[in-house]
Amino acid sequence: MLQKNLIYFNRSTRRSVFFILLSMPIWGIAQQKYKSQDLGIYLGASYYLGDINPQGHFKFSEPSAGLIYRKNYSRRWAFKSDVIIGWARAQDSKANNNWQIDRNLSFKSIIGEFSGQFEFNFFQYETGNDQYRYSPYVFAGLSVFYFNPTTIDDKGYTIDLSQIKTENKKYSLVQPSFPFGVGYKWNIIGKATLAFEWGFRKTFTDYLDDVSTVYINPVSLTQQNGSTSATLSNRTPEAKLANFIFSPFQRGDTNHKDWYSFAGIVFTITINSKSSCPVYN
């Protein structure tokens, strides 16, 4: 029995050694270090989700563009910085329900973002290497963005909503957000990469659209912020009636913060790369 076990052990050991020897080149490739830096541009669309557009992805989309810098620490991990300019807008008059149409609010705002994100490639990726030419990826990070909601009054003038305080609330126009999303990158030629990316930004403000709480008494708004504040705070048909009786009913949804999103293409060029194999060095 002992002899049989020794024979089995020896055969098993030989097989293990054989597979280990076969696997060593693969391990060498897996441990190969790759570092690079990319510069590029982003072109795409931006949109927002909030009180005036609660569910419509890509509804009211606006153009957006930006600059990208990426530092690849390996074929799997990278850190990306971006500066992106886009727009967010929505109109109650385009809604599919009567209560929103009656509310009759609208806004448009610039979105200026500076962001830092970590990327993880599901497949190993390296520009200029035919073995690692494409990969889906995910990303997440932190960003700071600037916004400034405006609307058009009945006379056709653009009004800065943050200044007139339609809900008698002062809020900061610079806010943090949490970006995350998915993408797919492809080394199209040489050191050039083309990626398709869809990213979401969870904000910590409910005033991206200047809508959050309840209607404020128009007399109080007029006294504190002027008549334009009262007029643009409540644009319902009832508010225009001479015998209108004010009631502080809900104007927005305080339970959910606003979101914005960027979706488009990212084109980058690798400007500096280094690949080494510590297994054989």
For each residue, the residues with C-beta under 8 A, 3 or more apart:
1: 4 5
2: 5 6
3: 6 7
4: 1 7 8
5: 1 2 8 9
6: 2 3 9 10
7: 3 4 10 11
8: 4 5 11 12
9: 5 6 12 13
10: 6 7 13 14
11: 7 8 14 15
12: 8 9 15 16
13: 9 10 16 17
14: 10 11 17 18
15: 11 12 18 19
16: 12 13 19 20
17: 13 14 20 21
18: 14 15 21 22
19: 15 16 22 23
20: 16 17 23 24
21: 17 18 24
22: 18 19 25
23: 19 20 26 27
24: 20 21 27 28 279
25: 22 28 29
26: 23 29 30
27: 23 24 30 31 279
28: 24 25 31 32 277 279 280
29: 25 26 32 277
30: 26 27
31: 27 28 277 278 279
32: 28 29 275 276 277 278 279
33: 74 274 275 276 277 278
34: 72 74 75 126 273 274 275
35: 71 72 73 74 273 274 275
36: 71 72 126 127 270 272 273 274
37: 69 70 71 72 270 271 272 273
38: 68 69 70 71 72 127 193 268 269 270 271
39: 67 68 69 70 268 269 271
40: 67 68 70 193 266 267 268 269
41: 65 66 67 68 266 267
42: 64 65 66 67 68 82 84 197 262 264 265 266
43: 64 65 264 265 267
44: 63 64 65 197 262 263 264 265
45: 58 61 62 63 64 86 262 263 264
46: 61 62 63 64 84 86 87 88 111 260 261 262 263
47: 53 56 57 58 59 60 61 62 88 260 261
48: 53 60 88 89 90 109 208 209 258 259 260 261
49: 53 54 55 56 57 258 259 260 261
50: 53 54 90 206 208 209 211 256 258 259
51: 54 105 206 209 211 212 252 253 258
52: 90 91 92 95 100 105 106 107 209 211
53: 47 48 49 50 56 59 60 90
54: 49 50 51 253
55: 49
56: 47 49 53 59 60
57: 47 49 261
58: 45 47 61 263
59: 47 53 56 90 94
60: 47 48 53 56 88 89 90 91 94
61: 45 46 47 58
62: 45 46 47 86 87 88 89
63: 44 45 46 86 87
64: 42 43 44 45 46 84 85 86 87 111 262 264
65: 41 42 43 44 84 85 86
66: 41 42 82 83 84 85 113 262
67: 39 40 41 42 82 83
68: 38 39 40 41 42 80 81 82 266 268
69: 37 38 39 80 81 82
70: 37 38 39 40 78 79 80 81 119 268
71: 35 36 37 38 78 79 80
72: 34 35 36 37 38 75 77 78
73: 35 77 78 79
74: 33 34 35 77
75: 34 72 121 124 125 126 132
76: 120 121 124 125
77: 72 73 74 118 119 120 121
78: 70 71 72 73 118 119 121
79: 70 71 73 116 117 118 119
80: 68 69 70 71 115 116 117 118 119 139 141
81: 68 69 70 114 115 116 117
82: 42 66 67 68 69 113 114 115 117
83: 66 67 112 113 114 115
84: 42 46 64 65 66 111 112 113 115 262
85: 64 65 66 110 111 112 113
86: 45 46 62 63 64 65 110 111 113 260 262
87: 46 62 63 64 108 109 110 111
88: 46 47 48 60 62 107 108 109 111 147 208 209 260
89: 48 60 62 106 107 108 109
90: 48 50 52 53 59 60 94 106 107 209
91: 52 60 94 95 105 106
92: 52 95 100 101 103 104 105 106
93: 101 104 106
94: 59 60 90 91
95: 52 91 92 100 101
96: 100
97: 100 101
98: 101 102
99: 102 103
100: 52 92 95 96 97 103
101: 92 93 95 97 98 104
102: 98 99 236 237 238
103: 92 99 100 235 236 251
104: 92 93 101 235 236 237
105: 51 52 91 92 151 209 211 235
106: 52 89 90 91 92 93 151 152
107: 52 88 89 90 149 150 151 161 209 210 211
108: 87 88 89 149 150 151
109: 48 87 88 89 147 148 149 150 208 209
110: 85 86 87 146 147 148
111: 46 64 84 85 86 87 88 145 146 147 260
112: 83 84 85 145 146 147
113: 66 82 83 84 85 86 143 144 145 146 177 201 262
114: 81 82 83 143 144 145
115: 80 81 82 83 84 141 142 143 144 179
116: 79 80 81 141 142 143
117: 79 80 81 82 139 140 141 143 179 180
118: 77 78 79 80 139 140 141
119: 70 77 78 79 80 137 138 139 183
120: 76 77 137 138 139
121: 75 76 77 78 124 125 135 136 137 185
122: 135 136 137 138
123: 132 134 135 136
124: 75 76 121 131 132 135
125: 75 76 121 132 133 134 135 137 185 187
126: 34 36 75 129 131 132 187 273 275
127: 36 38 187 190 191 192 193 270 273
128: 187 190 191 270 273
129: 126 132 133 187 275
130: 133
131: 124 126
132: 75 123 124 125 126 129 135 187
133: 125 129 130 186 187
134: 123 125 184 185 186 187
135: 121 122 123 124 125 132 184 185
136: 121 122 123 182 183 184
137: 119 120 121 122 125 182 183 184 185
138: 119 120 122 180 181 182 183
139: 80 117 118 119 120 179 180 181 182 183 197 199
140: 117 118 178 179 180 181
141: 80 115 116 117 118 178 179 180
142: 115 116 176 177 178 179
143: 113 114 115 116 117 176 177 178 179 201
144: 113 114 115 174 175 176 177
145: 111 112 113 114 174 175 176 177 201 203 260
146: 110 111 112 113 173 174
147: 88 109 110 111 112 173 175 208
148: 109 110 160 162 173
149: 107 108 109 161 162 207 208 209 210
150: 107 108 109 158 159 160 161
151: 105 106 107 108 158 159 161 210 232
152: 106 156 157 158 159
153: 156 157 159 228 231 232
154: 231
155:
156: 152 153
157: 152 153
158: 150 151 152
159: 150 151 152 153 164 228 232
160: 148 150 163 164
161: 107 149 150 151 164 166 210 232
162: 148 149 165 170 171 173 207 210
163: 160
164: 159 160 161 225 226 228 229 232
165: 162 168 169 170 221 224 225 229
166: 161 210 216 221 229 232 233
167: 210 211 212 213 214 216 233 251
168: 165 216 220 221 224 225 229
169: 165 207 212 213
170: 162 165
171: 162 205 207
172: 175 205
173: 146 147 148 162
174: 144 145 146
175: 144 145 147 172 203 204 205
176: 142 143 144 145 203 204
177: 113 142 143 144 145 201 202 203 204 260
178: 140 141 142 143 201 202
179: 115 117 139 140 141 142 143 199 200 201
180: 117 138 139 140 141 199 200 202
181: 138 139 140 197 198 199 200
182: 136 137 138 139 197 198
183: 119 136 137 138 139 195 196 197 198 199 266
184: 134 135 136 137 195 196
185: 121 125 134 135 137 193 194 195 266
186: 133 134 193 194 195
187: 125 126 127 128 129 132 133 134 192 193
188: 192 193 194
189: 192
190: 127 128
191: 127 128 269 270 271 273
192: 127 187 188 189 267 268 269 270
193: 38 40 127 185 186 187 188 266 267 268 269 270
194: 185 186 188 265 266 267
195: 183 184 185 186 265 266 267 268
196: 183 184 264 265 266
197: 42 44 139 181 182 183 262 263 264 265 266
198: 181 182 183 261 262 263
199: 139 179 180 181 183 261 262 263
200: 179 180 181 259 261
201: 113 143 145 177 178 179 259 260 261 262
202: 177 178 180 257 259
203: 145 175 176 177 208 257 258 259 260
204: 175 176 177 257
205: 171 172 175 208 257 258
206: 50 51 211 212 252 253 254 256 257 258
207: 149 162 169 171 210 211 212 258
208: 48 50 88 109 147 149 203 205 258 260
209: 48 50 51 52 88 90 105 107 109 149 258
210: 107 149 151 161 162 166 167 207
211: 50 51 52 105 107 167 206 207 251 252
212: 51 167 169 206 207 251 252 253 254
213: 167 169 250 251 252 254
214: 167 248 249 250 251
215: 233 234 246 247 248 249 250 251
216: 166 167 168 220 221 233 248
217: 220 221 246 248
218: 221 222 230 233 234 239 246
219: 222 223 230 246
220: 168 216 217 223 224
221: 165 166 168 216 217 218 224 225 226 229 230 233
222: 218 219 225 226 227 229 230
223: 219 220
224: 165 168 220 221 229
225: 164 165 168 221 222 228 229 230
226: 164 221 222 229 230
227: 222 230 231
228: 153 159 164 225 231 232
229: 164 165 166 168 221 222 224 225 226 232 233
230: 218 219 221 222 225 226 227 233 234
231: 153 154 227 228 234 235
232: 151 153 159 161 164 166 228 229 235
233: 166 167 215 216 218 221 229 230 251
234: 215 218 230 231 239 251
235: 103 104 105 231 232 239
236: 102 103 104 239 240
237: 102 104 240 241
238: 102 241 244
239: 218 234 235 236 244
240: 236 237 244
241: 237 238 244
242:
243:
244: 238 239 240 241
245:
246: 215 217 218 219
247: 215
248: 214 215 216 217
249: 214 215
250: 213 214 215 253
251: 103 167 211 212 213 214 215 233 234
252: 51 206 211 212 213
253: 51 54 206 212 250 256
254: 206 212 213
255:
256: 50 206 253
257: 202 203 204 205 206
258: 48 49 50 51 203 205 206 207 208 209
259: 48 49 50 200 201 202 203
260: 46 47 48 49 86 88 111 145 177 201 203 208
261: 46 47 48 49 57 198 199 200 201
262: 42 44 45 46 64 66 84 86 113 197 198 199 201
263: 44 45 46 58 197 198 199
264: 42 43 44 45 64 196 197
265: 42 43 44 194 195 196 197
266: 40 41 42 68 183 185 193 194 195 196 197
267: 40 41 43 192 193 194 195
268: 38 39 40 68 70 192 193 195
269: 38 39 40 191 192 193
270: 36 37 38 127 128 191 192 193 273
271: 37 38 39 191
272: 36 37
273: 34 35 36 37 126 127 128 191 270
274: 33 34 35 36
275: 32 33 34 35 126 129
276: 32 33 281
277: 28 29 31 32 33 280 281
278: 31 32 33 281
279: 24 27 28 31 32
280: 28 277
281: 276 277 278
